[in-house]
Amino acid sequence: MPAAVTGFFGKVKNTWAQFSLPQRTLAILALAVLVLGATALYSWAARPTMAPVFSDLSPADASAVVDQLEAEGVPYELADGGGTVLVPREQLYDLRISLAATGVGTTKDGYSLLDDMGMTSSDFQQQVTYQRALEGELASTVEAIDGVSAAKVQLALPQESVFVDRAVDPSASVFVDLETGKNLDPAAVQAVINLVSSAVPNMDPGGVTVVDAAGTVLSATGTGTGPGGASDYEEDVTADVQAMLDRVVGPGNAAVSVQAELSRDETERVSETFEPAEGTPPLSESTSTEEYTGTGQAVGGVLGPDNIAVPGGGGEGTYTSEESVKNNPVNKVTEQTTVNPGGVARQSVSVVVDAQAGAGLSLAELERMVAAAAGIDPARGDMVAVSRMAFDTTAADAAAEALAAAEEDAAAERQAELIRNIIIAVVLLAIVLIIAAFVRRARRERREEIDLGELAAPGPAGRGGGRA
């Protein structure tokens, strides 16, 4: 072995021999901590970063993916109850391509269904396959929306026939499974409706129903969520009333529900009004006078016995008749009114205020405020109901506890990571200090040996020289 290495091990041996028992124990413990820290640091640094190669897999697809990864010897992890398979990030794209090439983990859907359609397929098979392909493509597109983890689209496409006087409009139902803590705002729901209705010929946006995994109907058929729909009107009134109540009783202390009935009939009314034109001369005027004077037998008489008229006496008679006709001008007003559908025929507003938050408020005053904010018209039968009840805060408390627990877990994880980094830094610092101590001690011992040798060497020569 080289002299430097032999000298280093000799110095270490001499230093170890000079240590007392407590010093040796402390050195062994320090060396063990050093080895464990270096091992943990190496394991942490060498651990691959995992990324999902496939997510939202069915049990059959997940089993096939796991079998393929085990056959290739690739490390993997399962998450989301086995629906997500994690692989090392540096192999992510290669594995995704290789698995897709073998058909593992990919459910055949969308327009790919048309690839295996044979030439001998019947019209019914072709229609059903095309409908399935269209449903799959629409579902894949809806899943690309932020907050949607899975989607399913069902289309009701009527068959074209020459024996039907009026064709039935197509309709669609869209089921969306939202991610945890996510929800679809009205704009996203409207985007789903427009997407589906635009992809199917002759489909009206009002014929699309959107439902989430909780069973909440986000858009029912016939109601519509576009401009002028009952949903939009109800949302606007609800937002106005809710904003007012939030300022009065505080956010979360009032619940508002609005139901509106919109007129769907188009009405046309024509009215004519005739009024005399005052201060205007008549259009035409005529006067006719007739007079008669003469003598003769008077008409009539007195009946005698056996109904025989008794003749009366004669005399002079006079007859006068006058007739006047005047045509006055008249103003004629014709009014034609067309009432388009979409107007509010009737609405009702229900408000519930938390009993604790609204204990000092007058319900009558709140009812007047709500009626004014919602535009209530008693003449058309609008109704307002305001009540005070104790709110159930179980779900809110559970959500707050879950949020607090999540924050505590995150804080604990950050603290553990900080402690781990501190331990690694301390271990590295201890290694540096131990190495520096050994180097300093070795240099000091070497310097002492050299100094003692230099002092001892001239002694005999000096004594010999003195004797001479």
NUSE-421981 format. One record per residue (C-alpha): x, y, z; residue in one letter. Coordinates in steps of 0.25 Angstrom, whole numbers, plus 5000, padded with zeros to 4 digits. Each point is the difference from the previous one (the first is absolute). Layout:
N
XYZA
...
REM end
This chain:
468
500050005000M
500550144998P
500750075011A
499050115001A
498849905002V
500849925010T
500450125008G
498550055000F
499549875005F
501150005010G
499650145005K
498649955001V
500449885008K
500850085010N
498950115001T
499049885003W
501049955011A
500150135007Q
498450015001F
499449975013S
498749905001L
499050124999P
500750064989Q
500149874992R
498549985003T
499750144995L
500849984987A
499349874997I
498650065002L
500550124991A
500549904990L
498649925000A
499250134999V
500950044988L
499849874993V
498550005002L
499950144996G
500849984987A
499149884997T
498750075002A
500550124992L
500449904989Y
498749935000S
499250135000W
500950054989A
499949874992A
498549985001R
499450034987P
498950104998T
498749934997M
498950054990A
498749954996P
500149924987V
498549975000F
498950055009S
498549975002D
500249864996L
499049895001S
500449885009P
500249914987A
500950114993D
500850035013A
500349855002S
500549994985A
500950125002V
500649945013V
500249874993D
500750064989Q
500950095009L
500449885008E
500349924988A
501050124995E
500650015014G
499550145002V
499850065014P
498650055002Y
499050055011E
498550005001L
499250135004A
498550045000D
499549865005G
500849934988G
499450094989G
501350074998T
501449944997V
501350075003L
501349974993V
501350075000P
499950144994R
501249984991E
499449874994Q
498650064999L
499850034985Y
500749884995D
499249915009L
498750074996R
500349984985I
500449865002S
498849975008L
499150074990A
500649924989A
499749875007T
498550055003G
500249995015V
499350115008G
499350064989T
498549984998T
499650004985K
499050114999D
499750124991G
500249994985Y
500949895001S
498849915001L
499850024985L
501349944997D
499549865002D
498750024993M
499949904989G
499450014986M
498849915003T
499550085012S
498650035000S
499450145000D
499649985015F
501449965004Q
500650124992Q
499050105007Q
500349945014V
501550004998T
500050144995Y
499250055012Q
500949935009R
501250064994A
499450145000L
499649985015E
501449955003G
500750124993E
499050105007L
500349935014A
501550024997S
499950144997T
499150035012V
501149935009E
501050104995A
499350115007I
500650055013D
499449935012G
499449884993V
500649875003S
499149914992A
498850024990A
498949924993K
499250054989V
498749934995Q
499350054987L
498649984996A
500050014985L
498649984993P
500049914988Q
499750084987E
498749954993S
499150044989V
498849965007F
500150105011V
499450144998D
500950075011R
501449955003A
500349995015V
501250085005D
501249935005P
500450015015S
501249975008A
500349975015S
501450035005V
500549935013F
501250075006V
500849955012D
500750125006L
501450005008E
500050015015T
499750145004G
499750054986K
498750044994N
499550054986L
499650154999D
498950044991P
500950044989A
500649865000A
498749935000V
499650094988Q
501349964993A
499649865002V
498650024994I
500550084988N
501149904998L
499049884999V
498950084993S
501050054989S
500549864998A
498649944997V
499250054988P
498750065003N
500250005015M
499550115008D
500850055012P
498749985009G
500049854997G
501349975007V
500049965015T
501250015008V
500149925014V
501149985009D
500449885009A
499250055012A
498850004992G
499950154998T
499350044987V
500950114995L
499150034988S
498749934997A
499449984986T
499150114996G
500450105011T
501350054993G
501150085006T
500350104989G
499550145000P
498550025003G
499949865006G
499349985014A
501349955005S
500850134997D
498850085006Y
500049925013E
501550015001E
500050154998D
498950025010V
500649905010T
501350074999A
499450145002D
499249965013V
501249925005Q
501050114999A
499050095007M
499849905011L
501549975002D
500250155003R
498949995011V
500149875006V
501449964996G
500549904989P
499549865002G
498950045010N
498850014989A
499549904989A
499250054988V
499249924991S
499350074988V
499049934991Q
499550074987A
499049964990E
500350074986L
498950024990S
500349914988R
498850054991D
500150114990E
498850095000T
499550104990E
498950105003R
499450114991V
499150115006S
499350114992E
499550135008T
499150114994F
500050145006E
499250124995P
500950114995A
499750125008E
500050144994G
500049954986T
498850044990P
499149884996P
500349934987L
498650014994S
498750065005E
498549994994S
498650045005T
498749954994S
498650075004T
498649954996E
498750075002E
498649964997Y
498650085002T
498649964995G
498649965003T
499449864999G
499449885007Q
500749985013A
500649865001V
499449925011G
498750015008G
499149945010V
499449864999L
498549985001G
499149895002P
500549874994D
501450064997N
499550094990I
500850134999A
499350135003V
500550104990P
500650125006G
500050144996G
501050074990G
501050115002G
501350064996E
501449935003G
501450055001T
501349914999Y
501450045002T
501349915000S
501550055001E
501249914999E
501550055002S
501249914996V
501450055005K
501349914997N
501150045010N
501549964998P
500449895010V
501549965003N
500349854999K
501249945007V
500449864997T
501049935009E
500749874998Q
500749935012T
500949884999T
500449935013V
501249914998N
500249885009P
501050015011G
499350105009G
499949965015V
498649955002A
500149975015R
501149985010Q
500249965014S
501250035010V
500349925012S
501050055010V
500549935013V
500950085010V
500849945010D
499350015014A
501350045007Q
500450104990A
498750064997G
499550005015A
499850165000G
499450024986L
498650024997S
499449904990L
499050104995A
501250094997E
500849894993L
498849964992E
499850144995R
501550014996M
500049874993V
498750044992A
500650134996A
501449934996A
499349884992A
499050094993G
498749945006I
498750044993D
498849955009P
499150034988A
500549884992R
500049915012G
501450015005D
500349955014M
501150025010V
500349915012A
501050045011V
500349915012S
501049995011R
500649865003M
501249945007A
501049964989F
500649865000D
501550025000T
500449865001T
500549994986A
500750145001A
500749955013D
500449874994A
500650084988A
500750105010A
500649885008E
500449934987A
500750134995L
500650025014A
500549855000A
500650024985A
500750135005E
500549935012E
500549884991D
500650094990A
500750085012A
500549875006A
500549954986E
500850144998R
500549995015Q
500549854997A
500650044987E
500750125007L
500549915012I
500549904989R
500850114993N
500550055013I
500549865004I
500649984987I
500750145001A
500549965014V
500549874996V
500850064988L
500550115010L
500449895009A
500749934989I
500850124996V
500350045015L
500549855003I
500950004987I
500550145003A
500349965015A
500849874995F
500750094990V
500450105010R
500449905010R
500949934990A
500650134996R
500350035014R
500649865003E
500950014988R
500550145003R
500349965015E
500849874994E
500850094991I
500350105010D
500449905010L
500949934990G
500750134996E
500250045015L
500649865003A
500949984987A
501050125003P
500349955014G
501249904998P
500650094989A
500050125010G
500649915011R
501049944991G
500450144995G
500150055014G
501049895004R
500850034988A
REM end
